[in-house]
């Protein structure tokens, strides 16, 4: 990493979290990577499926703190 990159990194890390998130989004967008229409279609399909499952009550949400607690127990 160049000295300019290190200086930018230090400055960025000193920003509030929300500003860092916005910067990350802009940097990712600037990469202008080509999307894969099939992957995009599959993600939309999965999101719609999950939404329908929630709407119909066929799945139950688990609070995040419970999930993380279960993970801690599993890996201890």
Secondary structure, DSSP 8 states (H G I E B T S, - for coil): --HHHHHHHHHHHTS-HHHHHHHHHHHHHHH-----HHHHHHHHHHHHHHHHHHHHTSS----HHHHHHHHHHHT-
